[in-house]
């Protein structure tokens, strides 16, 4: 994990209730743990990491016009959206995280 990624997760871990002034909840520990696990195996640094008002986390990678967005929910579920070579796909996390991350390395 890069220092940027570590720093973003640390910032989110310290967010208190109503951090966005719209009634948001603190980031769930399970979402932080899952995000850290995913970032540890990612072949490149995430281009964006952000909190979700429901206590989850968004992770995003962009490379050569391809995009991968992972949304980590506060209950530990992970959903994903990819746009690779102009083709979009989406789904729920089962065992595809490494495959999705690897797809960002391909032209």
C-alpha positions in Angstrom: 0.0 0.0 0.0 1.3 3.5 -0.9 1.6 6.4 1.5 -1.3 8.1 -0.3 -3.5 5.1 0.3 -2.5 4.7 3.9 -3.1 8.4 4.5 -6.6 8.3 2.9 -7.7 5.3 5.0 -6.3 7.0 8.1 -8.3 10.2 7.3 -11.5 8.1 6.8 -11.0 6.2 10.0 -11.1 9.5 11.9 -14.4 10.7 10.3 -17.1 11.3 12.9 -20.8 11.1 12.5 -22.2 13.8 10.2 -18.8 14.4 8.6 -20.5 15.7 5.4 -23.1 17.8 7.4 -25.9 15.7 5.8 -26.2 13.0 8.4 -23.4 10.7 7.3 -22.2 7.9 9.6 -18.6 7.1 10.5 -16.7 4.7 8.2 -17.3 1.1 9.3 -14.2 -0.8 10.5 -15.0 -3.7 8.2 -15.0 -1.4 5.2 -11.6 0.0 6.3 -10.2 -3.5 6.8 -11.5 -4.7 3.4 -10.2 -1.6 1.6 -6.7 -2.1 3.2 -6.7 -5.8 2.1 -7.6 -4.8 -1.5 -5.1 -2.0 -1.7 -2.4 -4.3 -0.4 -2.8 -6.6 -3.4 -3.5 -4.0 -6.1 -0.9 -3.8 -8.8 -1.0 0.0 -8.9 -2.0 2.9 -6.7 -5.7 3.7 -6.5 -6.4 7.0 -8.4 -9.1 7.9 -5.9 -10.2 6.8 -2.5 -13.2 8.3 -0.8 -15.7 7.8 2.0 -19.4 7.0 1.4 -22.1 8.7 3.6 -23.4 5.2 4.5 -20.1 4.2 6.2 -18.5 2.6 3.2 -15.6 3.4 1.0 -15.1 3.9 -2.8 -11.8 2.8 -4.4 -11.1 3.8 -8.0 -8.4 3.0 -10.5 -8.0 4.6 -14.0 -5.4 3.6 -16.6 -5.3 4.2 -20.3 -9.0 5.0 -20.5 -10.0 1.9 -18.5 -11.7 2.3 -15.1 -12.4 0.1 -12.1 -14.6 1.3 -9.2 -15.1 -0.8 -6.1 -17.7 0.2 -3.6 -17.1 -1.3 -0.2 -20.3 -1.3 1.9 -20.4 -0.9 5.7 -21.6 -4.5 6.0 -18.5 -5.8 4.1 -20.2 -6.4 0.7 -18.2 -5.2 -2.3 -19.7 -4.2 -5.6 -17.8 -3.2 -8.7 -18.1 -1.4 -12.0 -15.5 -1.6 -14.8 -15.1 0.1 -18.1 -12.4 -1.7 -20.1 -11.9 -1.1 -23.8 -15.2 0.8 -23.9 -17.2 -2.1 -22.5 -18.9 -1.7 -19.1 -19.7 -4.4 -16.6 -20.8 -4.5 -13.0 -21.4 -7.1 -10.3 -20.9 -8.1 -6.7 -17.7 -9.3 -5.1 -17.3 -13.0 -4.9 -13.8 -13.9 -5.8 -13.1 -11.6 -8.7 -11.2 -8.8 -7.0 -7.7 -10.0 -8.2 -9.0 -10.6 -11.7 -10.6 -7.1 -11.8 -7.4 -5.5 -10.6 -5.3 -7.5 -13.1 -7.6 -6.3 -15.9 -6.4 -2.7 -15.3 -2.9 -3.8 -16.4 -4.0 -4.9 -19.8 -4.1 -2.5 -22.8 
